[in-house]
Amino acid sequence: MQVSIETTSGLERRMTVGIPADQIDSEVQKRLQQAAKTVRLNGFRKGKVPLKVVKQRFGAGVRQEVLGELMSRSFYDAVQQEDVKPAGQPSIEPKQMEEGKDVEFVATFEVYPEVSLADTSGFEIERLEAEVTDKDIDNMIDTLRKQQADWKDSKRKAQKGDRVTINYKGTKDGEAFDGGTAEGQQLVLGSNSMIPGFEDGIIGMKPGEETTLDLTFPEEYHSEELKGAAVQFEVKVTGNELQKLPELDKEFYAKFGVETEDEAEFRADVKGNMERELKNAASQKLKASVMDKLIEANEVELPASLVAGEIEGLRGQMMQQFGGAQPDMDLKSLLPDDMFKEQAERRVALGLVVGEIVKSAEIQVDADKVRAKIEEIASTYQEPEEVINYYYGNQQMLNGVESVVLEDQVVDHILSTCKVSDVKSTYEDVIKPAEQAG
């Protein structure tokens, strides 16, 4: 096998591979002889079809099959021979395919970049510390009660916490705008689900009353047409309901999988769930801080093929969230690459940097930590042992946990080399999504 390789630009390589004709002819002949033993053709008994006839009928197809397999195998043999590491799938272009002559093809592909790791000793990382207080538990139980609340019709003036039913029509410069009209919409006052001022303008109204609200859309609103726009909403309240919270009793506790009549036992269960949530949120924010530092400190050239693959993965995840793609959907128009490019580049960069840390620090996944992580996941189910057995019986699920644990080990390794300061915080601030924090 003849191989030559050249750098075309950056991470892209162009490899020319030659396969000897006799290697191809030998494999084609072997397969045709095997086919002759089993093929059925009119006028011939099974196994008695002359090789010449088999070649006439099937030779071209067999040759194409052999060429495809040999080119694929030769490519991977060639990259091992040349000690290069392809990133993504190659683009293969046949050059010489004529029968009886050596085959030649060109494979164009990207390689993984060399990653020179920055010194992490100068990193300064904040680690959030918090506890679940009685007030936090009270707030959580209040939230759970509101989730299970009943609603009772009322003729009183609407107050914060009431659920009103409204008809409204929004106009901008006297013209109705898309998404600005609704009838029979239910709205919990104080939920902040409408633009600023809308819900406040309804407080104090009774069913049957109408009003006109002069409002302004936020500057960061998602619609370009409405960003910062002055608008009017004509609103009519058609109904008002008061929230009736359920009692803290056995029936209520059972809705959350707690079989008890004792409020203290229910609070203990709620606290346990909140502490797990707190631990996971603090861990995720700590990991995010470490990863942010790694991205800032390590400049890595990104293989476009890996970024493209990550974009496709992110697009697929988003489509799954919306119930999957329909056959006639043009996903790239509906969800263009630019929507995912920044996140995809971050993922690829982190993957390359973390991979180099694992290699340079000789980090191996800790089986005990994998077991502990699976047991932690299983503890939230009624039959933990079944969940544990399921994970260990499903290699894909197990691989996913091992990947998470390996990342955690990388974070621990980085933290052992840099300056870490513990910062007192609260349950609410720790579990708050990063984009809402501060």
Secondary structure as a PSIPRED ss2 file (coil, helix, strand):
# PSIPRED VFORMAT (PSIPRED V4.0)

   1 M C   1.000  0.000  0.000
   2 Q E   0.000  0.000  1.000
   3 V E   0.000  0.000  1.000
   4 S E   0.000  0.000  1.000
   5 I E   0.000  0.000  1.000
   6 E E   0.000  0.000  1.000
   7 T E   0.000  0.000  1.000
   8 T E   0.000  0.000  1.000
   9 S E   0.000  0.000  1.000
  10 G C   1.000  0.000  0.000
  11 L C   1.000  0.000  0.000
  12 E E   0.000  0.000  1.000
  13 R E   0.000  0.000  1.000
  14 R E   0.000  0.000  1.000
  15 M E   0.000  0.000  1.000
  16 T E   0.000  0.000  1.000
  17 V E   0.000  0.000  1.000
  18 G E   0.000  0.000  1.000
  19 I E   0.000  0.000  1.000
  20 P C   1.000  0.000  0.000
  21 A H   0.000  1.000  0.000
  22 D H   0.000  1.000  0.000
  23 Q H   0.000  1.000  0.000
  24 I H   0.000  1.000  0.000
  25 D H   0.000  1.000  0.000
  26 S H   0.000  1.000  0.000
  27 E H   0.000  1.000  0.000
  28 V H   0.000  1.000  0.000
  29 Q H   0.000  1.000  0.000
  30 K H   0.000  1.000  0.000
  31 R H   0.000  1.000  0.000
  32 L H   0.000  1.000  0.000
  33 Q H   0.000  1.000  0.000
  34 Q H   0.000  1.000  0.000
  35 A H   0.000  1.000  0.000
  36 A H   0.000  1.000  0.000
  37 K C   1.000  0.000  0.000
  38 T C   1.000  0.000  0.000
  39 V C   1.000  0.000  0.000
  40 R C   1.000  0.000  0.000
  41 L C   1.000  0.000  0.000
  42 N C   1.000  0.000  0.000
  43 G C   1.000  0.000  0.000
  44 F C   1.000  0.000  0.000
  45 R C   1.000  0.000  0.000
  46 K C   1.000  0.000  0.000
  47 G C   1.000  0.000  0.000
  48 K C   1.000  0.000  0.000
  49 V C   1.000  0.000  0.000
  50 P C   1.000  0.000  0.000
  51 L H   0.000  1.000  0.000
  52 K H   0.000  1.000  0.000
  53 V H   0.000  1.000  0.000
  54 V H   0.000  1.000  0.000
  55 K H   0.000  1.000  0.000
  56 Q H   0.000  1.000  0.000
  57 R H   0.000  1.000  0.000
  58 F H   0.000  1.000  0.000
  59 G H   0.000  1.000  0.000
  60 A H   0.000  1.000  0.000
  61 G H   0.000  1.000  0.000
  62 V H   0.000  1.000  0.000
  63 R H   0.000  1.000  0.000
  64 Q H   0.000  1.000  0.000
  65 E H   0.000  1.000  0.000
  66 V H   0.000  1.000  0.000
  67 L H   0.000  1.000  0.000
  68 G H   0.000  1.000  0.000
  69 E H   0.000  1.000  0.000
  70 L H   0.000  1.000  0.000
  71 M H   0.000  1.000  0.000
  72 S H   0.000  1.000  0.000
  73 R H   0.000  1.000  0.000
  74 S H   0.000  1.000  0.000
  75 F H   0.000  1.000  0.000
  76 Y H   0.000  1.000  0.000
  77 D H   0.000  1.000  0.000
  78 A H   0.000  1.000  0.000
  79 V H   0.000  1.000  0.000
  80 Q H   0.000  1.000  0.000
  81 Q H   0.000  1.000  0.000
  82 E H   0.000  1.000  0.000
  83 D C   1.000  0.000  0.000
  84 V C   1.000  0.000  0.000
  85 K C   1.000  0.000  0.000
  86 P E   0.000  0.000  1.000
  87 A E   0.000  0.000  1.000
  88 G E   0.000  0.000  1.000
  89 Q E   0.000  0.000  1.000
  90 P E   0.000  0.000  1.000
  91 S E   0.000  0.000  1.000
  92 I E   0.000  0.000  1.000
  93 E E   0.000  0.000  1.000
  94 P E   0.000  0.000  1.000
  95 K E   0.000  0.000  1.000
  96 Q E   0.000  0.000  1.000
  97 M C   1.000  0.000  0.000
  98 E C   1.000  0.000  0.000
  99 E C   1.000  0.000  0.000
 100 G C   1.000  0.000  0.000
 101 K C   1.000  0.000  0.000
 102 D C   1.000  0.000  0.000
 103 V E   0.000  0.000  1.000
 104 E E   0.000  0.000  1.000
 105 F E   0.000  0.000  1.000
 106 V E   0.000  0.000  1.000
 107 A E   0.000  0.000  1.000
 108 T E   0.000  0.000  1.000
 109 F E   0.000  0.000  1.000
 110 E E   0.000  0.000  1.000
 111 V E   0.000  0.000  1.000
 112 Y C   1.000  0.000  0.000
 113 P C   1.000  0.000  0.000
 114 E C   1.000  0.000  0.000
 115 V C   1.000  0.000  0.000
 116 S C   1.000  0.000  0.000
 117 L C   1.000  0.000  0.000
 118 A C   1.000  0.000  0.000
 119 D C   1.000  0.000  0.000
 120 T C   1.000  0.000  0.000
 121 S C   1.000  0.000  0.000
 122 G C   1.000  0.000  0.000
 123 F C   1.000  0.000  0.000
 124 E E   0.000  0.000  1.000
 125 I E   0.000  0.000  1.000
 126 E E   0.000  0.000  1.000
 127 R E   0.000  0.000  1.000
 128 L E   0.000  0.000  1.000
 129 E E   0.000  0.000  1.000
 130 A C   1.000  0.000  0.000
 131 E C   1.000  0.000  0.000
 132 V C   1.000  0.000  0.000
 133 T C   1.000  0.000  0.000
 134 D H   0.000  1.000  0.000
 135 K H   0.000  1.000  0.000
 136 D H   0.000  1.000  0.000
 137 I H   0.000  1.000  0.000
 138 D H   0.000  1.000  0.000
 139 N H   0.000  1.000  0.000
 140 M H   0.000  1.000  0.000
 141 I H   0.000  1.000  0.000
 142 D H   0.000  1.000  0.000
 143 T H   0.000  1.000  0.000
 144 L H   0.000  1.000  0.000
 145 R H   0.000  1.000  0.000
 146 K H   0.000  1.000  0.000
 147 Q H   0.000  1.000  0.000
 148 Q C   1.000  0.000  0.000
 149 A C   1.000  0.000  0.000
 150 D E   0.000  0.000  1.000
 151 W E   0.000  0.000  1.000
 152 K E   0.000  0.000  1.000
 153 D E   0.000  0.000  1.000
 154 S C   1.000  0.000  0.000
 155 K C   1.000  0.000  0.000
 156 R C   1.000  0.000  0.000
 157 K C   1.000  0.000  0.000
 158 A C   1.000  0.000  0.000
 159 Q C   1.000  0.000  0.000
 160 K C   1.000  0.000  0.000
 161 G C   1.000  0.000  0.000
 162 D C   1.000  0.000  0.000
 163 R E   0.000  0.000  1.000
 164 V E   0.000  0.000  1.000
 165 T E   0.000  0.000  1.000
 166 I E   0.000  0.000  1.000
 167 N E   0.000  0.000  1.000
 168 Y E   0.000  0.000  1.000
 169 K E   0.000  0.000  1.000
 170 G E   0.000  0.000  1.000
 171 T E   0.000  0.000  1.000
 172 K E   0.000  0.000  1.000
 173 D C   1.000  0.000  0.000
 174 G C   1.000  0.000  0.000
 175 E E   0.000  0.000  1.000
 176 A E   0.000  0.000  1.000
 177 F E   0.000  0.000  1.000
 178 D E   0.000  0.000  1.000
 179 G E   0.000  0.000  1.000
 180 G E   0.000  0.000  1.000
 181 T E   0.000  0.000  1.000
 182 A E   0.000  0.000  1.000
 183 E E   0.000  0.000  1.000
 184 G E   0.000  0.000  1.000
 185 Q E   0.000  0.000  1.000
 186 Q E   0.000  0.000  1.000
 187 L E   0.000  0.000  1.000
 188 V E   0.000  0.000  1.000
 189 L C   1.000  0.000  0.000
 190 G C   1.000  0.000  0.000
 191 S C   1.000  0.000  0.000
 192 N C   1.000  0.000  0.000
 193 S C   1.000  0.000  0.000
 194 M C   1.000  0.000  0.000
 195 I C   1.000  0.000  0.000
 196 P C   1.000  0.000  0.000
 197 G C   1.000  0.000  0.000
 198 F H   0.000  1.000  0.000
 199 E H   0.000  1.000  0.000
 200 D H   0.000  1.000  0.000
 201 G H   0.000  1.000  0.000
 202 I H   0.000  1.000  0.000
 203 I C   1.000  0.000  0.000
 204 G C   1.000  0.000  0.000
 205 M C   1.000  0.000  0.000
 206 K C   1.000  0.000  0.000
 207 P C   1.000  0.000  0.000
 208 G C   1.000  0.000  0.000
 209 E C   1.000  0.000  0.000
 210 E E   0.000  0.000  1.000
 211 T E   0.000  0.000  1.000
 212 T E   0.000  0.000  1.000
 213 L E   0.000  0.000  1.000
 214 D E   0.000  0.000  1.000
 215 L E   0.000  0.000  1.000
 216 T E   0.000  0.000  1.000
 217 F C   1.000  0.000  0.000
 218 P C   1.000  0.000  0.000
 219 E C   1.000  0.000  0.000
 220 E C   1.000  0.000  0.000
 221 Y C   1.000  0.000  0.000
 222 H C   1.000  0.000  0.000
 223 S C   1.000  0.000  0.000
 224 E C   1.000  0.000  0.000
 225 E C   1.000  0.000  0.000
 226 L C   1.000  0.000  0.000
 227 K C   1.000  0.000  0.000
 228 G C   1.000  0.000  0.000
 229 A C   1.000  0.000  0.000
 230 A E   0.000  0.000  1.000
 231 V E   0.000  0.000  1.000
 232 Q E   0.000  0.000  1.000
 233 F E   0.000  0.000  1.000
 234 E E   0.000  0.000  1.000
 235 V E   0.000  0.000  1.000
 236 K E   0.000  0.000  1.000
 237 V E   0.000  0.000  1.000
 238 T E   0.000  0.000  1.000
 239 G E   0.000  0.000  1.000
 240 N E   0.000  0.000  1.000
 241 E E   0.000  0.000  1.000
 242 L E   0.000  0.000  1.000
 243 Q E   0.000  0.000  1.000
 244 K E   0.000  0.000  1.000
 245 L C   1.000  0.000  0.000
 246 P C   1.000  0.000  0.000
 247 E C   1.000  0.000  0.000
 248 L C   1.000  0.000  0.000
 249 D C   1.000  0.000  0.000
 250 K H   0.000  1.000  0.000
 251 E H   0.000  1.000  0.000
 252 F H   0.000  1.000  0.000
 253 Y H   0.000  1.000  0.000
 254 A H   0.000  1.000  0.000
 255 K C   1.000  0.000  0.000
 256 F C   1.000  0.000  0.000
 257 G C   1.000  0.000  0.000
 258 V C   1.000  0.000  0.000
 259 E C   1.000  0.000  0.000
 260 T C   1.000  0.000  0.000
 261 E C   1.000  0.000  0.000
 262 D C   1.000  0.000  0.000
 263 E H   0.000  1.000  0.000
 264 A H   0.000  1.000  0.000
 265 E H   0.000  1.000  0.000
 266 F H   0.000  1.000  0.000
 267 R H   0.000  1.000  0.000
 268 A H   0.000  1.000  0.000
 269 D H   0.000  1.000  0.000
 270 V H   0.000  1.000  0.000
 271 K H   0.000  1.000  0.000
 272 G H   0.000  1.000  0.000
 273 N H   0.000  1.000  0.000
 274 M H   0.000  1.000  0.000
 275 E H   0.000  1.000  0.000
 276 R H   0.000  1.000  0.000
 277 E H   0.000  1.000  0.000
 278 L H   0.000  1.000  0.000
 279 K H   0.000  1.000  0.000
 280 N H   0.000  1.000  0.000
 281 A H   0.000  1.000  0.000
 282 A H   0.000  1.000  0.000
 283 S H   0.000  1.000  0.000
 284 Q H   0.000  1.000  0.000
 285 K H   0.000  1.000  0.000
 286 L H   0.000  1.000  0.000
 287 K H   0.000  1.000  0.000
 288 A H   0.000  1.000  0.000
 289 S H   0.000  1.000  0.000
 290 V H   0.000  1.000  0.000
 291 M H   0.000  1.000  0.000
 292 D H   0.000  1.000  0.000
 293 K H   0.000  1.000  0.000
 294 L H   0.000  1.000  0.000
 295 I H   0.000  1.000  0.000
 296 E H   0.000  1.000  0.000
 297 A H   0.000  1.000  0.000
 298 N C   1.000  0.000  0.000
 299 E C   1.000  0.000  0.000
 300 V C   1.000  0.000  0.000
 301 E C   1.000  0.000  0.000
 302 L C   1.000  0.000  0.000
 303 P C   1.000  0.000  0.000
 304 A H   0.000  1.000  0.000
 305 S H   0.000  1.000  0.000
 306 L H   0.000  1.000  0.000
 307 V H   0.000  1.000  0.000
 308 A H   0.000  1.000  0.000
 309 G H   0.000  1.000  0.000
 310 E H   0.000  1.000  0.000
 311 I H   0.000  1.000  0.000
 312 E H   0.000  1.000  0.000
 313 G H   0.000  1.000  0.000
 314 L H   0.000  1.000  0.000
 315 R H   0.000  1.000  0.000
 316 G H   0.000  1.000  0.000
 317 Q H   0.000  1.000  0.000
 318 M H   0.000  1.000  0.000
 319 M H   0.000  1.000  0.000
 320 Q H   0.000  1.000  0.000
 321 Q H   0.000  1.000  0.000
 322 F C   1.000  0.000  0.000
 323 G C   1.000  0.000  0.000
 324 G C   1.000  0.000  0.000
 325 A C   1.000  0.000  0.000
 326 Q C   1.000  0.000  0.000
 327 P C   1.000  0.000  0.000
 328 D C   1.000  0.000  0.000
 329 M C   1.000  0.000  0.000
 330 D C   1.000  0.000  0.000
 331 L H   0.000  1.000  0.000
 332 K H   0.000  1.000  0.000
 333 S H   0.000  1.000  0.000
 334 L H   0.000  1.000  0.000
 335 L C   1.000  0.000  0.000
 336 P C   1.000  0.000  0.000
 337 D C   1.000  0.000  0.000
 338 D H   0.000  1.000  0.000
 339 M H   0.000  1.000  0.000
 340 F H   0.000  1.000  0.000
 341 K H   0.000  1.000  0.000
 342 E H   0.000  1.000  0.000
 343 Q H   0.000  1.000  0.000
 344 A H   0.000  1.000  0.000
 345 E H   0.000  1.000  0.000
 346 R H   0.000  1.000  0.000
 347 R H   0.000  1.000  0.000
 348 V H   0.000  1.000  0.000
 349 A H   0.000  1.000  0.000
 350 L H   0.000  1.000  0.000
 351 G H   0.000  1.000  0.000
 352 L H   0.000  1.000  0.000
 353 V H   0.000  1.000  0.000
 354 V H   0.000  1.000  0.000
 355 G H   0.000  1.000  0.000
 356 E H   0.000  1.000  0.000
 357 I H   0.000  1.000  0.000
 358 V H   0.000  1.000  0.000
 359 K H   0.000  1.000  0.000
 360 S H   0.000  1.000  0.000
 361 A C   1.000  0.000  0.000
 362 E C   1.000  0.000  0.000
 363 I C   1.000  0.000  0.000
 364 Q C   1.000  0.000  0.000
 365 V C   1.000  0.000  0.000
 366 D C   1.000  0.000  0.000
 367 A H   0.000  1.000  0.000
 368 D H   0.000  1.000  0.000
 369 K H   0.000  1.000  0.000
 370 V H   0.000  1.000  0.000
 371 R H   0.000  1.000  0.000
 372 A H   0.000  1.000  0.000
 373 K H   0.000  1.000  0.000
 374 I H   0.000  1.000  0.000
 375 E H   0.000  1.000  0.000
 376 E H   0.000  1.000  0.000
 377 I H   0.000  1.000  0.000
 378 A H   0.000  1.000  0.000
 379 S C   1.000  0.000  0.000
 380 T C   1.000  0.000  0.000
 381 Y C   1.000  0.000  0.000
 382 Q C   1.000  0.000  0.000
 383 E C   1.000  0.000  0.000
 384 P H   0.000  1.000  0.000
 385 E H   0.000  1.000  0.000
 386 E H   0.000  1.000  0.000
 387 V H   0.000  1.000  0.000
 388 I H   0.000  1.000  0.000
 389 N H   0.000  1.000  0.000
 390 Y H   0.000  1.000  0.000
 391 Y H   0.000  1.000  0.000
 392 Y H   0.000  1.000  0.000
 393 G H   0.000  1.000  0.000
 394 N C   1.000  0.000  0.000
 395 Q H   0.000  1.000  0.000
 396 Q H   0.000  1.000  0.000
 397 M H   0.000  1.000  0.000
 398 L H   0.000  1.000  0.000
 399 N H   0.000  1.000  0.000
 400 G H   0.000  1.000  0.000
 401 V H   0.000  1.000  0.000
 402 E H   0.000  1.000  0.000
 403 S H   0.000  1.000  0.000
 404 V H   0.000  1.000  0.000
 405 V H   0.000  1.000  0.000
 406 L H   0.000  1.000  0.000
 407 E H   0.000  1.000  0.000
 408 D H   0.000  1.000  0.000
 409 Q H   0.000  1.000  0.000
 410 V H   0.000  1.000  0.000
 411 V H   0.000  1.000  0.000
 412 D H   0.000  1.000  0.000
 413 H H   0.000  1.000  0.000
 414 I H   0.000  1.000  0.000
 415 L H   0.000  1.000  0.000
 416 S C   1.000  0.000  0.000
 417 T C   1.000  0.000  0.000
 418 C C   1.000  0.000  0.000
 419 K E   0.000  0.000  1.000
 420 V E   0.000  0.000  1.000
 421 S E   0.000  0.000  1.000
 422 D E   0.000  0.000  1.000
 423 V E   0.000  0.000  1.000
 424 K E   0.000  0.000  1.000
 425 S C   1.000  0.000  0.000
 426 T C   1.000  0.000  0.000
 427 Y H   0.000  1.000  0.000
 428 E H   0.000  1.000  0.000
 429 D H   0.000  1.000  0.000
 430 V H   0.000  1.000  0.000
 431 I H   0.000  1.000  0.000
 432 K C   1.000  0.000  0.000
 433 P C   1.000  0.000  0.000
 434 A H   0.000  1.000  0.000
 435 E H   0.000  1.000  0.000
 436 Q H   0.000  1.000  0.000
 437 A C   1.000  0.000  0.000
 438 G C   1.000  0.000  0.000
